[in-house]
């Protein structure tokens, strides 16, 4: 059974951007597109009175949102298999449940009810932090959302949280015909003067000059090791490897400015039900200038 690409819709401008992006993505992958709208109208309105045929306005609005978004996606890609439904539950529950049987979840960066100036909607943040499938939050500039750069940025962290993200990035690049710009951030602690086998025998000044290169080389080696299997499985994908000094969240925000998508991993610990989202993913979801994919990795 082919898993669908699922997009959450609520009628907001951000949600419509997510529909457009998801329709393009589903068309690229040849996947069915499923649109879901969460509505709590049944909980508040109850059953329709038997003495009238009038339907609650919330029900009518919910069905209109779902149907109009489906029509928008179908017009954008007539060949797509598109379905839509209204589910009487809160948005987080609807999306997390849908994500258990989907290729990925797509959301906008803000919903209809979010406060003006909010960096990221609470629904998108919670879903990205808890879903068992990849979550793409559509944000950033028009060119980034339209995949105009032919470049995906992959943040390579520790091997414990990144292998699923690496596989996702290379598969995405293969389908798109894009390059993967794989980035590993590194930092040299200012207080570190000794302890590196290659620098212990050097004078203090020489240690301070050589030690950063040791950290950079180590980052480069970790980067190569993390990409080896995926690069071998996708020989046609162009890969650019970069070990960059600086805080990881800042390095990736800079790299994402002219990217179509930035991809990071997120460790999901078994039995932990809170928000499971690292600092880097959190910063990207709030500030990146392109869509952000958070790919879960089971511990």
Backbone bond lengths (Angstrom), bond angles and torsions (degrees), N, CA, C in turn:
res aa  C-N    CA-C-N  psi(-1)  N-CA   C-N-CA  omega(-1)  CA-C   N-CA-C  phi
1 X - - - 1.460 - - 1.524 109.87 -
2 X 1.316 116.67 131.07 1.456 121.59 -178.29 1.523 109.98 -82.10
3 X 1.331 116.11 122.11 1.456 120.18 -179.14 1.524 110.15 -74.07
4 X 1.323 118.03 138.98 1.464 120.68 -179.16 1.518 111.69 -83.29
5 X 1.314 115.33 162.74 1.449 122.10 165.93 1.522 106.16 -90.92
6 X 1.326 117.17 125.17 1.462 121.96 -174.49 1.519 109.73 -107.42
7 X 1.323 116.86 132.66 1.460 120.89 176.89 1.521 109.14 -126.19
8 X 1.325 115.34 132.56 1.457 120.58 177.18 1.516 110.18 -85.29
9 X 1.335 117.00 132.17 1.465 121.07 -176.99 1.521 110.09 -125.46
10 X 1.335 115.53 143.32 1.467 119.83 176.68 1.528 112.53 -141.53
11 X 1.336 116.70 6.81 1.458 120.27 177.63 1.511 114.71 87.92
12 X 1.326 118.73 -5.13 1.468 120.81 178.77 1.524 110.49 -76.26
13 X 1.333 116.43 163.83 1.462 120.29 177.29 1.525 110.71 -60.04
14 X 1.312 116.25 -40.28 1.463 120.14 178.87 1.522 111.56 -62.91
15 X 1.318 116.31 -38.37 1.454 120.77 177.96 1.526 111.82 -67.03
16 X 1.315 117.53 -36.97 1.471 120.61 177.95 1.530 110.70 -66.47
17 X 1.319 116.87 -36.67 1.463 119.89 174.57 1.526 110.24 -62.65
18 X 1.330 116.10 -39.26 1.452 120.40 178.15 1.530 111.13 -64.78
19 X 1.341 117.15 -38.66 1.468 120.69 177.50 1.521 110.61 -61.53
20 X 1.322 116.74 -46.30 1.467 120.28 179.94 1.523 110.78 -60.87
21 X 1.332 116.34 -47.00 1.463 120.35 -178.92 1.527 110.32 -63.40
22 X 1.323 116.68 -44.00 1.461 121.01 -178.73 1.528 111.46 -65.18
23 X 1.336 117.13 -37.72 1.465 119.88 178.02 1.522 110.24 -63.38
24 X 1.323 117.07 -43.02 1.469 120.72 177.10 1.529 110.67 -62.37
25 X 1.317 115.79 -42.94 1.463 120.75 -178.70 1.526 111.32 -65.99
26 X 1.316 117.49 -43.95 1.465 120.66 178.43 1.522 110.93 -62.87
27 X 1.325 116.62 -39.19 1.462 120.28 178.81 1.530 110.77 -65.10
28 X 1.337 116.90 -40.38 1.466 120.19 178.67 1.526 111.34 -61.35
29 X 1.320 116.70 -42.46 1.460 121.42 -175.30 1.523 113.25 -89.24
30 X 1.343 117.36 -8.63 1.455 120.01 -176.94 1.511 112.44 68.22
31 X 1.349 116.37 37.60 1.457 121.97 -177.29 1.523 110.95 -106.44
32 X 1.327 117.56 152.13 1.468 119.45 169.67 1.526 109.25 -68.96
33 X 1.322 115.72 149.13 1.460 121.82 179.58 1.522 108.88 -110.75
34 X 1.317 116.06 125.02 1.470 121.75 -179.96 1.526 108.84 -116.32
35 X 1.329 116.01 122.45 1.452 121.49 178.51 1.517 109.26 -104.26
36 X 1.333 115.92 131.04 1.459 119.52 -179.89 1.529 109.37 -125.04
37 X 1.316 114.25 137.52 1.464 120.89 176.19 1.522 107.60 -122.89
38 X 1.330 116.03 125.72 1.455 121.03 179.88 1.522 109.65 -91.55
39 X 1.325 115.91 127.54 1.461 120.18 -179.30 1.515 109.18 -137.62
40 X 1.318 115.88 131.33 1.456 120.66 179.35 1.530 112.45 -98.85
41 X 1.348 116.86 15.22 1.462 119.04 -173.83 1.525 112.75 -57.68
42 X 1.349 117.81 -35.56 1.469 119.24 -177.44 1.526 111.74 -63.98
43 X 1.325 115.63 -34.04 1.461 118.81 -178.24 1.527 111.71 -68.36
44 X 1.334 115.72 -31.15 1.461 119.28 -176.36 1.530 112.45 -94.84
45 X 1.326 115.71 -32.72 1.455 119.28 -175.91 1.532 112.75 -92.04
46 X 1.336 115.40 -26.55 1.458 118.71 -177.05 1.523 110.78 71.52
47 X 1.316 117.61 -165.65 1.452 121.24 178.75 1.517 111.51 -71.19
48 X 1.309 116.45 154.76 1.464 119.89 179.39 1.525 110.08 -70.47
49 X 1.304 118.31 138.39 1.474 120.93 178.46 1.523 110.41 -59.24
50 X 1.304 115.63 143.26 1.468 119.86 -177.06 1.524 112.05 -73.77
51 X 1.344 117.82 -17.05 1.460 119.68 -175.66 1.533 113.21 -91.73
52 X 1.329 117.50 6.85 1.456 118.80 178.39 1.517 109.68 -145.69
53 X 1.307 115.41 153.07 1.464 120.28 176.76 1.519 111.08 -99.96
54 X 1.325 116.48 1.21 1.457 118.96 178.50 1.526 110.90 -65.32
55 X 1.299 115.58 141.31 1.458 120.60 178.89 1.521 109.11 -103.45
56 X 1.328 118.85 146.32 1.459 121.27 178.55 1.527 110.58 -57.16
57 X 1.322 116.77 140.47 1.464 120.70 -178.33 1.524 111.47 -61.32
58 X 1.347 117.23 -32.22 1.463 120.26 179.75 1.529 111.15 -64.12
59 X 1.335 115.08 -37.82 1.464 119.18 178.66 1.523 110.61 -65.98
60 X 1.321 116.19 -44.80 1.470 120.61 -179.75 1.519 110.75 -62.68
61 X 1.343 116.45 -44.08 1.463 119.95 179.79 1.521 111.40 -63.27
62 X 1.329 117.53 -43.01 1.458 121.56 -179.38 1.522 111.10 -60.85
63 X 1.344 116.28 -44.53 1.465 119.82 179.65 1.520 111.19 -67.09
64 X 1.321 116.92 -34.84 1.464 120.35 178.21 1.524 110.75 -66.08
65 X 1.326 116.70 -43.40 1.470 120.20 179.39 1.523 110.34 -59.99
66 X 1.326 116.57 -49.00 1.461 120.28 -178.32 1.525 111.45 -62.74
67 X 1.336 116.49 -44.71 1.467 120.21 -177.29 1.522 112.00 -68.21
68 X 1.327 117.30 -40.69 1.467 119.70 -178.19 1.518 110.74 -69.21
69 X 1.333 117.93 -35.66 1.464 120.43 177.49 1.530 110.79 -68.55
70 X 1.326 116.28 -38.07 1.467 119.75 176.72 1.520 110.84 -63.97
71 X 1.334 116.50 -41.16 1.462 120.45 177.90 1.524 110.86 -63.77
72 X 1.315 116.55 -39.25 1.471 121.35 178.90 1.542 110.21 -60.89
73 X 1.333 115.93 -46.32 1.467 119.62 179.98 1.516 111.55 -65.03
74 X 1.346 116.61 -40.36 1.459 120.42 -178.60 1.522 111.38 -66.54
75 X 1.316 117.10 -38.83 1.469 120.17 177.76 1.523 111.18 -66.69
76 X 1.317 116.65 -33.68 1.463 120.65 -179.56 1.529 111.18 -70.47
77 X 1.350 115.61 -38.25 1.471 121.04 179.38 1.528 108.16 -139.22
78 X 1.329 118.05 87.93 1.469 121.34 -175.58 1.524 113.93 -57.92
79 X 1.329 117.68 -24.08 1.466 120.22 -177.55 1.530 112.89 -80.00
80 X 1.314 117.02 -10.53 1.459 120.84 -176.48 1.522 112.27 -69.63
81 X 1.319 115.56 145.07 1.462 121.26 168.59 1.525 106.75 -89.73
82 X 1.328 117.08 109.59 1.464 122.33 -173.47 1.522 109.71 -117.35
83 X 1.325 116.90 134.36 1.457 122.03 173.37 1.517 108.26 -132.35
84 X 1.334 116.35 155.54 1.459 120.55 178.26 1.516 109.17 -143.55
85 X 1.323 115.12 151.35 1.456 119.12 177.73 1.518 110.45 -154.99
86 X 1.328 114.18 154.26 1.455 122.29 176.17 1.523 107.17 -107.56
87 X 1.333 115.67 127.11 1.452 120.39 -177.79 1.524 109.82 -118.90
88 X 1.337 117.78 128.89 1.465 121.55 -174.73 1.526 112.45 -81.11
89 X 1.321 115.80 72.63 1.458 121.12 178.87 1.519 108.11 -156.10
90 X 1.322 117.25 175.58 1.460 119.39 179.20 1.524 109.62 -76.76
91 X 1.345 118.01 155.59 1.462 121.36 -173.37 1.523 114.37 -59.21
92 X 1.325 117.98 -40.70 1.462 119.83 -178.81 1.525 110.81 -62.84
93 X 1.323 116.98 -47.11 1.463 120.71 -179.58 1.525 111.13 -62.47
94 X 1.332 116.40 -42.88 1.467 120.71 179.81 1.523 110.71 -60.14
95 X 1.329 116.80 -48.34 1.462 120.07 -175.58 1.527 111.95 -70.65
96 X 1.316 117.42 -40.95 1.464 119.27 179.51 1.529 110.77 -64.46
97 X 1.323 116.77 -38.74 1.465 119.72 177.36 1.524 110.67 -66.92
98 X 1.325 116.74 -43.15 1.469 120.18 179.22 1.523 111.29 -64.54
99 X 1.332 116.54 -33.10 1.451 120.47 -177.92 1.512 114.38 -66.43
100 X 1.324 117.27 -20.09 1.470 119.98 179.80 1.517 112.08 -68.42
101 X 1.332 116.72 -17.24 1.469 120.62 178.09 1.516 109.68 -134.99
102 X 1.317 116.16 55.41 1.462 119.62 179.26 1.516 110.71 -144.90
103 X 1.316 115.78 156.37 1.465 122.07 174.43 1.521 109.46 -65.76
104 X 1.324 116.29 -41.48 1.467 122.80 178.41 1.521 108.17 -167.98
105 X 1.339 115.35 161.79 1.455 122.49 173.72 1.518 109.06 -107.86
106 X 1.327 116.43 141.29 1.460 121.76 178.45 1.526 108.10 -124.30
107 X 1.326 116.28 132.07 1.464 120.80 176.60 1.522 109.56 -135.07
108 X 1.326 114.79 161.03 1.449 119.55 170.45 1.519 109.70 -79.90
109 X 1.317 116.50 174.29 1.460 119.40 -177.61 1.524 112.54 -84.78
110 X 1.338 117.04 -21.91 1.469 120.30 178.76 1.525 109.09 -146.31
111 X 1.321 114.62 148.77 1.455 119.81 179.07 1.510 112.10 -101.44
112 X 1.340 115.59 -179.97 1.472 120.46 -177.99 1.522 112.22 -63.01
113 X 1.321 116.88 -32.86 1.454 119.36 -174.14 1.510 115.01 -91.25
114 X 1.349 117.78 1.71 1.453 119.55 -175.43 1.523 111.00 -75.21
115 X 1.325 115.15 148.43 1.448 121.33 178.62 1.520 110.93 -68.10
116 X 1.308 117.12 143.93 1.457 121.64 176.05 1.522 109.25 -58.31
117 X 1.316 115.75 132.85 1.450 120.02 179.21 1.524 113.38 93.10
118 X 1.322 118.16 -7.67 1.454 120.19 177.88 1.521 109.28 -64.76
119 X 1.336 116.40 134.08 1.455 119.97 -176.63 1.526 111.87 -73.03
120 X 1.326 116.44 -40.28 1.453 120.45 -179.70 1.516 108.62 -147.33
121 X 1.332 116.44 135.85 1.453 120.23 179.90 1.522 111.74 -64.86
122 X 1.318 116.56 148.88 1.467 121.22 -178.02 1.522 112.02 -65.09
123 X 1.332 117.43 -33.27 1.465 120.21 178.70 1.522 110.44 -64.20
124 X 1.332 116.99 -49.91 1.464 120.96 -178.94 1.523 110.88 -60.79
125 X 1.318 116.71 -42.14 1.458 120.57 -179.14 1.525 111.24 -64.07
126 X 1.325 116.66 -45.85 1.462 120.39 -178.55 1.521 111.53 -65.91
127 X 1.322 116.77 -42.26 1.464 120.20 179.68 1.527 110.29 -64.46
128 X 1.331 117.59 -43.71 1.461 120.81 179.06 1.521 111.47 -61.97
129 X 1.322 116.73 -30.22 1.462 121.12 -177.00 1.519 114.03 -86.67
130 X 1.332 117.53 -10.81 1.463 118.71 -173.82 1.524 114.85 -129.10
131 X 1.309 119.44 -15.64 1.464 121.40 -174.19 1.527 111.87 -65.98
132 X 1.334 115.09 151.77 1.466 120.55 178.83 1.527 111.65 -92.98
133 X 1.321 117.23 -3.09 1.458 121.76 178.26 1.530 108.19 -121.01
134 X 1.331 118.40 168.32 1.463 119.63 175.72 1.526 111.40 -58.81
135 X 1.320 115.81 142.72 1.465 122.61 177.52 1.518 108.26 -122.84
136 X 1.329 116.31 127.28 1.462 121.08 176.79 1.511 108.47 -111.83
137 X 1.323 116.25 120.38 1.460 122.11 175.13 1.527 107.16 -99.73
138 X 1.323 115.40 118.31 1.464 121.04 -175.61 1.527 109.05 -84.86
139 X 1.312 115.38 114.59 1.452 122.01 -179.05 1.536 107.90 -149.54
140 X 1.327 116.52 179.41 1.453 120.28 175.97 1.514 113.27 94.71
141 X 1.339 114.60 -170.67 1.453 121.33 -175.54 1.514 113.32 -76.55
142 X 1.320 115.22 167.87 1.468 121.06 -177.86 1.525 111.51 -62.28
143 X 1.330 117.46 -43.45 1.468 120.20 -179.53 1.520 110.91 -64.51
144 X 1.324 116.85 -38.00 1.464 120.05 178.39 1.521 110.76 -64.81
145 X 1.331 116.08 -43.96 1.457 119.78 -179.18 1.525 112.19 -68.24
146 X 1.317 116.89 -27.35 1.463 120.99 179.91 1.523 112.58 -88.15
147 X 1.331 116.80 5.88 1.475 122.31 177.89 1.518 112.13 56.37
148 X 1.336 115.06 51.44 1.463 121.06 -175.10 1.528 113.53 -87.80
149 X 1.330 118.60 -10.09 1.453 120.16 -171.20 1.529 114.21 -98.45
150 X 1.333 117.94 -17.07 1.463 120.16 -179.39 1.516 112.90 64.46
151 X 1.316 116.62 32.32 1.468 121.29 -173.23 1.521 110.32 -146.45
152 X 1.341 116.59 126.83 1.450 122.92 174.64 1.522 108.94 -109.77
153 X 1.314 117.31 138.80 1.466 121.94 176.90 1.516 108.67 -103.82
154 X 1.312 115.96 127.93 1.462 122.58 178.09 1.518 108.60 -115.52
155 X 1.324 116.01 118.09 1.457 120.22 174.40 1.515 109.75 -84.79
156 X 1.325 116.91 117.83 1.461 122.10 -177.87 1.522 108.85 -101.31
157 X 1.330 115.44 109.08 1.457 120.43 178.04 1.510 110.19 -101.46
158 X 1.330 116.90 -142.21 1.451 120.84 178.68 1.518 110.02 -71.02
159 X 1.321 115.62 151.48 1.470 120.21 -177.21 1.521 111.61 -61.90
160 X 1.341 117.33 -23.36 1.459 120.00 -177.54 1.520 113.11 -70.76
161 X 1.329 117.87 -19.45 1.465 118.46 -176.97 1.524 113.33 -124.80
162 X 1.340 117.98 10.42 1.448 118.20 -170.68 1.505 119.13 -123.05
163 X 1.337 120.54 -10.47 1.463 119.17 -172.63 1.521 111.95 -65.49
164 X 1.343 117.81 -38.74 1.465 120.35 178.19 1.523 110.31 -65.43
165 X 1.322 117.50 -38.47 1.467 121.35 178.33 1.519 110.82 -65.05
166 X 1.318 117.60 -39.04 1.472 121.24 178.37 1.522 110.16 -62.97
167 X 1.327 116.82 -46.68 1.471 119.88 179.30 1.525 110.85 -62.11
168 X 1.320 116.65 -42.86 1.462 120.61 179.17 1.524 110.31 -60.71
169 X 1.326 117.73 -44.49 1.460 121.62 -177.00 1.527 111.32 -63.42
170 X 1.311 116.92 -43.33 1.468 119.13 -177.84 1.526 111.04 -70.89
171 X 1.326 117.37 -37.48 1.467 119.62 176.28 1.529 109.91 -63.84
172 X 1.319 116.38 -42.97 1.461 120.77 179.18 1.522 110.96 -62.49
173 X 1.320 116.19 -43.28 1.464 120.19 179.64 1.523 111.42 -64.87
174 X 1.332 116.75 -38.34 1.469 121.00 178.91 1.527 110.42 -61.78
175 X 1.322 116.98 -44.85 1.466 121.54 -178.77 1.521 110.78 -67.14
176 X 1.323 116.79 -39.48 1.461 121.53 -176.46 1.529 113.46 -82.71
177 X 1.334 117.53 -20.48 1.452 120.14 -170.97 1.516 111.45 72.35
178 X 1.333 116.51 31.69 1.459 122.50 -177.18 1.519 111.09 -103.61
179 X 1.321 115.24 164.04 1.460 121.85 173.19 1.525 109.20 -88.45
180 X 1.326 116.20 152.44 1.454 122.73 173.57 1.516 108.70 -105.99
181 X 1.311 115.41 119.68 1.461 121.58 175.01 1.525 106.43 -99.39
182 X 1.331 116.44 96.37 1.465 122.04 -176.14 1.523 109.32 -89.03
183 X 1.330 115.91 124.02 1.462 121.40 -172.57 1.525 110.06 -122.67
184 X 1.326 115.14 131.14 1.471 121.84 173.88 1.528 107.48 -122.81
185 X 1.314 116.74 119.18 1.460 120.76 178.44 1.530 109.99 -84.50
186 X 1.338 115.48 147.26 1.459 119.65 175.74 1.523 108.96 -142.66
187 X 1.328 115.15 156.43 1.462 120.41 178.69 1.524 109.57 -139.76
188 X 1.316 115.32 146.04 1.460 121.42 176.21 1.522 108.00 -105.89
189 X 1.332 118.77 112.72 1.468 120.42 -178.85 1.516 111.22 -59.77
190 X 1.312 116.53 130.99 1.456 121.02 -177.74 1.517 112.24 -62.76
191 X 1.348 117.77 -27.92 1.460 120.71 -176.36 1.518 112.70 -86.42
192 X 1.337 117.40 -3.69 1.462 120.30 -174.40 1.525 109.50 -84.31
193 X 1.325 116.77 118.97 1.461 120.92 179.17 1.519 112.37 -122.19
194 X 1.309 117.00 -15.72 1.460 119.47 -177.64 1.520 109.13 -150.18
195 X 1.319 114.39 -178.83 1.455 118.86 176.68 1.514 113.30 101.72
196 X 1.345 118.31 -13.81 1.454 120.65 176.24 1.528 108.39 -89.48
197 X 1.326 118.63 124.31 1.466 121.01 -177.22 1.523 112.77 -54.05
198 X 1.339 117.57 -33.92 1.456 120.03 -176.33 1.514 113.03 -79.22
199 X 1.327 117.83 -10.39 1.461 119.50 -174.07 1.518 113.77 -123.44
200 X 1.329 118.01 -6.66 1.468 120.78 -176.71 1.518 112.78 -56.53
201 X 1.332 116.78 -36.11 1.462 120.39 -174.28 1.520 113.53 -84.90
202 X 1.349 116.90 -1.71 1.458 120.36 -176.70 1.520 111.34 -92.16
203 X 1.336 116.84 152.91 1.470 119.98 173.61 1.523 110.23 -61.56
204 X 1.338 116.15 164.10 1.458 120.77 -175.94 1.506 114.31 -55.26
205 X 1.341 118.06 -47.35 1.463 120.89 -178.95 1.525 111.13 -62.69
206 X 1.323 115.96 -40.55 1.472 119.58 -179.71 1.519 110.35 -67.75
207 X 1.353 116.33 -37.19 1.464 119.10 177.17 1.521 111.22 -59.94
208 X 1.338 115.68 -44.29 1.468 119.56 -178.11 1.527 111.43 -65.17
209 X 1.327 117.28 -24.87 1.465 120.51 179.06 1.518 111.96 -84.72
210 X 1.338 116.09 -37.76 1.466 120.20 -174.35 1.530 112.71 -86.54
211 X 1.346 116.87 -36.20 1.469 119.94 -173.45 1.530 114.00 -55.48
212 X 1.348 119.83 -42.65 1.469 118.00 177.45 1.517 113.33 -58.03
213 X 1.337 116.34 -35.57 1.465 119.07 178.82 1.523 110.95 -66.13
214 X 1.330 115.68 -33.02 1.467 119.64 177.00 1.529 110.05 -63.15
215 X 1.332 116.99 -44.06 1.461 121.41 178.82 1.531 110.65 -64.57
216 X 1.318 116.85 -41.02 1.465 120.31 179.52 1.524 111.12 -65.00
217 X 1.331 116.56 -42.53 1.465 119.94 179.29 1.529 110.73 -65.26
218 X 1.324 115.83 -37.70 1.463 119.20 178.02 1.531 110.03 -63.85
219 X 1.330 117.34 -42.77 1.462 121.09 178.40 1.525 110.89 -62.58
220 X 1.336 116.06 -40.22 1.467 120.11 179.18 1.522 111.17 -63.95
221 X 1.335 116.01 -40.05 1.464 120.24 178.62 1.521 111.19 -65.26
222 X 1.342 116.67 -44.31 1.462 120.49 177.41 1.527 111.19 -61.35
223 X 1.316 116.63 -37.93 1.459 121.79 179.24 1.523 110.45 -63.97
224 X 1.308 116.46 -47.30 1.473 120.87 178.99 1.519 111.46 -61.05
225 X 1.330 115.92 -43.96 1.468 119.88 -179.72 1.529 111.34 -63.10
226 X 1.333 116.71 -40.81 1.466 120.69 -177.68 1.524 111.87 -66.44
227 X 1.321 117.08 -30.17 1.467 120.94 -174.63 1.524 113.47 -94.91
228 X 1.302 117.65 -10.28 1.464 120.64 -168.25 1.523 112.93 -55.83
229 X 1.322 117.97 -53.97 1.471 120.16 -175.44 1.524 111.63 -64.86
230 X 1.329 117.14 -44.33 1.467 120.18 -178.40 1.524 110.88 -65.62
231 X 1.323 117.23 -39.46 1.465 120.21 179.32 1.525 110.60 -65.56
232 X 1.322 116.75 -37.11 1.463 120.10 178.38 1.523 110.91 -67.97
233 X 1.328 116.82 -36.19 1.470 120.80 -179.22 1.529 113.12 -78.48
234 X 1.328 117.01 -16.29 1.467 121.64 179.52 1.534 109.11 -129.87
235 X 1.330 116.74 69.11 1.470 119.95 -174.51 1.524 114.00 -64.56
236 X 1.327 117.69 -19.59 1.466 119.91 -178.15 1.531 112.75 -85.05
237 X 1.320 117.52 -8.90 1.462 120.44 -178.74 1.525 110.34 -83.61
238 X 1.314 115.95 126.06 1.456 120.68 175.90 1.526 108.95 -74.21
239 X 1.329 116.50 129.58 1.460 121.74 -177.45 1.526 109.50 -121.51
240 X 1.320 115.48 130.02 1.460 121.22 174.18 1.518 107.18 -116.77
241 X 1.311 116.88 122.07 1.462 122.39 -177.19 1.523 109.54 -103.50
242 X 1.339 115.93 130.50 1.461 119.76 179.97 1.523 110.70 -138.83
243 X 1.319 116.36 124.06 1.460 122.14 170.72 1.524 106.25 -101.97
244 X 1.321 116.24 116.93 1.464 121.03 -170.84 1.525 109.63 -121.19
245 X 1.324 116.15 131.95 1.460 119.99 178.02 1.525 110.04 -75.91
246 X 1.323 116.03 133.74 1.456 120.51 176.78 1.515 111.84 141.86
247 X 1.341 117.52 170.51 1.469 121.12 175.67 1.526 110.02 -61.72
248 X 1.326 117.22 136.33 1.464 120.93 -173.82 1.514 112.55 -57.87
249 X 1.331 117.94 -42.37 1.468 119.13 -176.79 1.532 111.17 -66.00
250 X 1.342 117.47 -37.41 1.456 119.94 179.39 1.529 111.43 -71.56
251 X 1.325 116.06 -40.86 1.465 120.57 178.78 1.524 110.48 -59.30
252 X 1.330 117.23 -44.76 1.466 120.58 -177.91 1.526 112.00 -73.69
253 X 1.320 118.16 -34.78 1.462 119.91 176.01 1.525 110.23 -62.56
254 X 1.303 117.06 -41.34 1.473 120.56 177.54 1.528 110.62 -64.39
255 X 1.331 116.68 -43.44 1.470 120.58 -178.02 1.518 111.85 -67.37
256 X 1.335 117.87 -29.62 1.466 121.67 -175.02 1.520 113.58 -80.24
257 X 1.316 117.66 -8.47 1.469 120.04 -174.53 1.518 112.45 -59.61
258 X 1.324 117.96 -35.03 1.468 120.68 179.35 1.529 110.30 -121.86
259 X 1.327 115.37 46.94 1.468 121.61 179.25 1.522 109.99 -120.55
260 X 1.326 115.45 158.81 1.468 121.22 176.04 1.528 111.12 -84.18
261 X 1.319 116.29 -26.42 1.461 121.35 -176.45 1.515 107.99 -163.60
262 X 1.338 116.55 138.91 1.463 120.82 172.29 1.519 107.38 -115.17
263 X 1.333 116.23 134.85 1.463 122.40 -170.60 1.525 109.11 -123.71
264 X 1.321 115.79 129.71 1.469 121.26 176.34 1.521 109.41 -136.98
265 X 1.325 115.32 157.89 1.448 120.67 176.83 1.512 111.55 -93.17
266 X 1.324 116.50 162.25 1.459 122.72 175.78 1.519 108.13 -144.39
267 X 1.314 116.06 123.97 1.456 120.80 -177.01 1.522 110.42 -76.51
268 X 1.331 116.61 130.15 1.454 122.83 176.43 1.528 107.93 -110.27
269 X 1.306 116.52 111.70 1.464 121.13 -179.29 1.524 110.09 -88.41
270 X 1.302 116.06 130.33 1.468 121.36 -178.05 1.521 110.23 -61.42
271 X 1.336 115.86 132.60 1.449 120.78 177.42 1.509 114.77 84.11
272 X 1.346 117.08 -1.56 1.469 120.42 178.97 1.527 107.64 -101.60
273 X 1.333 117.11 122.34 1.460 120.19 -172.48 1.526 113.57 -108.55
274 X 1.311 117.95 3.30 1.458 120.13 176.74 1.514 111.64 -79.94
275 X 1.332 116.12 -173.13 1.458 120.53 177.13 1.525 109.34 -71.40
276 X 1.316 116.61 125.26 1.455 121.49 -177.84 1.529 108.53 -116.39
277 X 1.314 114.26 86.21 1.453 120.97 -174.97 1.522 108.14 -146.98
278 X 1.321 116.62 122.58 1.453 120.47 -178.98 1.518 112.70 -75.71
279 X 1.334 114.81 171.42 1.464 121.15 -177.26 1.525 111.60 -61.26
280 X 1.325 116.65 -40.31 1.463 120.06 -176.89 1.528 110.71 -65.24
281 X 1.341 117.06 -49.89 1.467 120.38 178.63 1.516 110.86 -60.40
282 X 1.313 116.48 -40.18 1.464 121.17 179.85 1.523 110.34 -60.44
283 X 1.326 117.58 -45.48 1.461 121.46 179.98 1.525 111.38 -64.44
284 X 1.328 117.13 -41.81 1.464 120.16 179.74 1.524 111.36 -64.52
285 X 1.320 117.14 -42.56 1.458 120.46 -178.85 1.527 111.95 -63.20
286 X 1.315 116.91 -28.79 1.463 120.67 -179.95 1.519 113.93 -90.11
287 X 1.337 117.79 -27.85 1.458 118.77 -167.64 1.530 115.98 -129.27
288 X 1.319 119.99 -10.56 1.469 120.74 -174.34 1.517 111.65 -62.90
289 X 1.320 115.97 147.56 1.459 122.27 -179.72 1.524 112.46 -93.30
290 X 1.315 116.74 14.90 1.463 121.76 176.26 1.526 108.24 -146.28
291 X 1.345 118.37 169.10 1.465 119.98 175.36 1.523 111.52 -57.82
292 X 1.333 115.58 148.94 1.468 121.89 -175.80 1.523 109.18 -121.51
293 X 1.346 116.04 129.15 1.457 121.20 175.00 1.521 109.05 -108.98
294 X 1.330 116.03 124.16 1.465 122.16 175.50 1.524 107.10 -108.04
295 X 1.327 115.53 118.70 1.473 120.91 -174.14 1.522 109.18 -110.98
296 X 1.325 118.32 117.11 1.473 120.48 -177.40 1.523 112.73 -72.07
297 X 1.321 114.30 144.75 1.471 122.25 175.71 1.523 107.01 -126.40
298 X 1.312 117.34 122.20 1.461 120.85 179.85 1.527 110.10 -73.90
299 X 1.345 115.80 133.75 1.466 120.56 177.30 1.522 109.74 -74.35
